[in-house]
Amino acid sequence: LLYDKKTNEHPDHVVVIKYVPFVKDSKRAMDEYISSIFMNGINTIAIHNTCEDSLLASPL
């Protein structure tokens, strides 16, 4: 559907996401993005994502 079979196109990687059973806990992902801004400044954005019951805690 996304790749042309005539030209033998195919994805170069595969992503697998597996979930664990319900265990009444939470996971927290902490991500930090740093970028340069004007006058040699630095901009930092910190993101905290909390997912309950062992779900994937990642920014999508």
PyMOL commands that set and color helices and strands:
alter all, ss='L'
color gray80, all
select strands_A, chain A and resi 26-37+41-52
alter strands_A, ss='S'
color yellow, strands_A
deselect
rebuild
show_as cartoon
